[in-house]
Amino acid sequence: MHIRKNDIVEVTRGEEKGKRGKVLKIIHDKKHRQLRLMLDGINMMKRHRRMTGQGQPGGIMDMSVPLNVANVALICPKCGLRVKVRREIHEGHRVRVCKSPDCGEVIDKI
């Protein structure tokens, strides 16, 4: 998979198009055979919650809703653009490399 936890991504489709955020969690949805991402502060919705105990207050709370992985694009940390990545082997480790012709930056080890 080309997107991992703690990557910065940009939403490419939907109401939140153009917003950037950090990947908090990756969810493998086996029922629908999809990968979904939880992003920090993006795709929020309000949920009405009942008080479940002394430490859990009730009320209207903002919650993040997962996005499909096809609706986001990875942001290169060096050039700051939406990019595709390729995998290469550097110093005995598999790494993700930015496919932008001007950049070619190693993003991280896999």
SVG drawing of the C-alpha trace seen along z (x, -y; Angstrom):
<svg xmlns="http://www.w3.org/2000/svg" viewBox="-28 -23 52 32">
<polyline fill="none" stroke="black" stroke-width="0.4" points="0.0,0.0 1.3,-3.5 -0.1,-5.3 1.0,-4.5 0.2,-5.7 1.5,-9.2 1.7,-10.2 0.4,-13.6 -2.3,-13.2 -4.7,-15.5 -8.3,-14.7 -9.0,-14.6 -12.7,-14.0 -15.8,-15.0 -16.9,-17.8 -13.5,-18.0 -11.6,-18.3 -8.2,-20.1 -7.8,-19.7 -4.6,-18.1 -4.3,-15.9 -2.3,-13.3 -3.3,-9.6 -4.2,-8.4 -5.4,-4.9 -5.8,-2.5 -8.9,-0.3 -9.1,2.9 -12.8,3.3 -13.1,7.0 -16.9,6.9 -16.6,4.4 -13.0,5.2 -11.9,1.6 -9.1,-0.3 -10.3,-3.3 -8.3,-6.0 -9.0,-8.0 -7.6,-11.5 -6.9,-14.1 -9.6,-16.8 -11.0,-15.9 -14.4,-14.4 -15.9,-15.2 -19.5,-14.5 -21.7,-15.1 -22.9,-12.2 -25.4,-12.2 -24.0,-10.2 -25.7,-9.0 -23.9,-9.3 -22.4,-5.9 -20.9,-6.5 -19.4,-9.0 -16.3,-9.6 -18.2,-9.6 -20.3,-12.7 -23.2,-12.7 -24.0,-15.3 -23.2,-16.1 -19.6,-15.2 -17.5,-15.6 -16.2,-12.3 -13.9,-11.6 -15.4,-9.3 -13.1,-7.1 -12.4,-8.0 -11.7,-5.6 -8.0,-5.3 -8.9,-6.0 -10.1,-9.5 -6.7,-10.7 -3.3,-11.4 0.1,-11.3 2.0,-14.5 5.8,-14.5 7.5,-15.9 10.2,-17.6 8.4,-19.1 4.9,-19.5 3.0,-18.2 0.6,-15.3 2.7,-12.5 2.7,-8.8 5.4,-6.6 7.6,-3.7 9.4,-1.2 13.2,-0.8 15.9,0.9 18.4,-1.4 21.1,-0.1 19.3,3.2 15.9,1.7 12.8,1.2 11.9,-2.5 9.2,-4.6 10.5,-7.2 8.7,-10.2 8.0,-9.8 8.1,-13.5 10.8,-14.1 12.2,-17.1 12.2,-15.5 13.1,-11.8 13.2,-12.1 13.2,-8.9 10.0,-9.2 10.7,-6.5 11.7,-2.8 9.0,-0.2"/>
</svg>
